[in-house]
């Protein structure tokens, strides 16, 4: 090991990170209270000790609170850590440890894993100096409107890890590329990738962690794609492979949205390891309490990132811009985003600087920004998060649609509001239906199959005595807990899956489907599979063939939605005709064809959507939709409203019918009965469509 003095050929205090220049690399890091700074340079991934140490001269290599040193001869592929001296005063929130090997907060890639700790020194994965050069072949962001978007939430590893996937690169970015034809056949327009920021594979002792960190909501490095999803072995190969995946998805017309975690880090609370932020400027990067001794925990994971501190806010901006510019990603879903609404003492701010700045950032103007508008400490901001640029995961939509189809009483008003775009949440603030990201299930909770197959969660395999996971899921098993061969139970379960899927894809707003809902993927009743890197979480591709009828149903509905502006309006429905001689944009009727008794204990409703005017006068007219909705447990006669009987309706779908008669891709299903009375099976949805044949003006 040797000490190498810095070379002052360059004096670049910014940007942060490891920046390649001719003849070497500039290493730049922020620390306000450090008394000394070093760069540890390694020759090999498995090396426990650095080959060289470069010391920052505080007189020459410090600019304010920024430490910057140029290392001549360093090249892409160089491995490194930072190391900082400073006060260790935990009661004041200062946790410097001059022995700690620190991950660069701006590291563009990590390599290797935790090496066995010695003398209580944690040896985390090494940072890699990375060149951002890549042939994008002219690729640019797709810039598809939210109103035209159908989101498919997925886990990069889990999507192809199972041997049934048949790919050459299972569990990898390249494995996802191999499955793009499937995504195209399904018709989704965007994939929302569960966390791809670097996160620990093993624990800080170098041993497999228990529980396993499968989901990845435990970031180590915000700027670095996860090394565990790369097929190659050379340091930094994940950068190239991630870009190859984005390029291939864009070439297929599919956008890439990242599920990003800016609410906590893998360092945990005061008992957790020092990996990066603690050892560089603990008081800045985290929300602290009790004088700085303890960590505020609004994330449920031990610590909370101090997102509205100017330094942390700057890091978040740089990170988002980097992923947009360097990786061409099309948007972000912010995990536990309400934490970003909290001030330095944890209070909810009326106009959080980081939230406003993300919305107003000019480089992010073409991207989608989506909030999970709650946190683990009770904040719930669905309908009020940020400004007009922010869309939100609509938890109210999820709960209300589940409850209606389960058969809960007095839910028809709530269902109507959700189908119509949740104006109660978004209209008063000047937002639009596309600010609502509608979903029935997500990674967090039951799969759609399990929602109708279990009445209780079954998380015993997680090792927490089934205490973890949400208890109230608005689920029902319809007569048997878990898998059954009873044909009657299986029939109603499949019908309910179709009911909720059709409701989702015909609602105003933006639909999100988790991977596998289209083929009845199951987690065996586990509604918190964060630690299950096995068949519980992996996509079983045999189900695609086994449930091809359901996959077809979903694909046809997605195709209908994409072609039909009537179900994805950009403005809220008003109950008035778009044209003086047209039908109202929405009308509601009771099952008798008359007025709805909203206060009644009814589980039946008729919705009429008048055709949206075509965007181009030369385009063919759009369709009217007539939705007959019945969540009751007995069959019932529905009478078509008098005002729509002379329209040329044809059946689009009937969730009670057997495939292929459950959906008609050519919109040429049979007309309603001549007596205008439709017999609805228990728990079923029937949708008719008709061209708007009104004369053109």
Buried (B, 14 or more C-beta within 10 A) or exposed (E): EEEBEBBEEBEBBEEBBBBBBEBBBBBBBBBEBBEBBBBBBBEEBEBEEBBBBBBBBEEEBBEEBBBBBBBBEBEBBBBBBBBBBBEEEBEBBBBBBBEBBBBBBBBBBBBBBBBEBEEEEBBBBBBBBBEEEBEEEEBEBBEBEBBBBBBBBBBBBBBBBBEBBEBEBBBBBBBBBBBBEBBEEBBBBBBBBBBBBBBBBBBBBBEEBEBBBBBBBBBBBBBBBBBBBBBEEEBBBBBBBBBBBBBBBBEEEBBBBBBBBBBBBBBBBBEBBBBBBBBBBBBBBBBBBEEBEBBBBBBEBBBBBBBBBEBBBBBBBBBBBBBBEBBBBBBBBBBBBBBBBBBBEBEBBEEBBBBBBBBEBEEBEEBBBBBBBBBBBEBEBBBBBBBEBBBBBBBBBBBBBBBBBBBBEBBBBBBBBBBBBBBEBBBEEEBBBBBBBBBBBBBBBBBBBBBBBBBBBBBEBBEEEBEBBEEEBBBBBBEBEBEBEEEEBBBBBBBBBBBBBBBBBBBBBBBBBBBBBBBBBBBBBBBBBBBBBBBBBBBBBEBBEEBBBBBBBBBBBBBBBBEBBBBBBBBBBEEEBBEEEBBBBBBBBBBBBEEBEEEEEBBBBBBBBBBBBBEEEEEEBBBBBBBBBBBBEEEBEBBBBEEBEEBEBBBBBBBBBEEEEBBBBEBEBEEBEEEBEBEBBBBBBBBBBBBBEBEEE
